[in-house]
Amino acid sequence: MEIKFEKVTLLKNRGCSKKNAILKNISFDIFTSGIYGFVGNSNCGKSGICELISFLNKPNLGRVKVGKYSSVSHMRNLNKLRFDVGYLYSDPFDMFVTTTVKKELLFGLKYFKYKYKTKNKRIIDSLKLVGLDESYLDKKLSTLSLSEARKVALASILTFNPKILLLDAPTIGISTKDKNDLIRLLKTLKNKYNKIVLIMTKDTDFIYSCSDYIFLMNEGEIVKRGRKDIMHDVKMLRDMNLMPPRIVTFVDEARKKGINLKYYDNVKDLAKGVYRDAC
């Protein structure tokens, strides 16, 4: 399922000048399964991309295409699109429309009139995917921690098995263990189920660990794109007020001291590399 942005500009409001645009003339094309990171500081336009892909908003200039849908000609009857596109908000509590975990997990299936004989098994399987068990089903949503709420919101999306996942700031308020669990889940969704996953974040450590392709964003523009080695440019990241991935910083410091380390995706591989190359 292809996602295509063609010279898209999104303004804060109709009377706003382009200088204060949320997105400024951006273009990109995603057509294969993978994990795509959109990295930038607050107010760089990341959430605007999610709103456009899910057709919660439409561009002021340019065109957005998602599968057979186009912002130019298809702004009605969007339930099929939203069945295929799951959007995890930065604040998961903003997504909830019911009172308990079980009702929330069933809501999407009922809303999309999803005919599935074993709905209860499906919602339990979705909970297990995000690391929760059946004991959560009767819990009130208002009693959940932020981390638990993110998992329930993600599980509610996974129940209807969308082709595209949009995750807006998914690591805020979660532990390192939960981050590692989320990385494993996203890689499973990509490799086993051929999902397209878009992650909007300023968490450079997280995105460096799991992304196949990265778009660096600043002030509504895509300033650089490529494989994760674009994040080896520490000066550029700092100029964008982003912290470089800690693995990159560590390797750079080691190289300054004459230790010829390679760049690694995660801390475990880095530790093995340090032992092998430096000991």
Buried (B, 14 or more C-beta within 10 A) or exposed (E): BEBBBBEBBBBEEEEEEEEEBBBBBBEBEBEEBBBBBBBBEEEBBBBBBBBBBBBEBBBBBBBBBBBEBBBEEBEEEBEEBBBBBBBBBBBBBEBBEBEBBBBBBBBBBEEBEBEEEEBEEBBBEBBEBBBBEEEBBEBEBEEBEEBBBBBBBBBBBBBBBBBBBBBBBBBBBBEEEBBBBBBEBBBEBBEEEEBBBBBBBBBBBBBBBBBBBBBBBBBBBBBBBEEBEBBBBBEBBEEBEBEBBEBBEBBBEBEEEEEEBEBBBBBEBBEEBBEEEEE
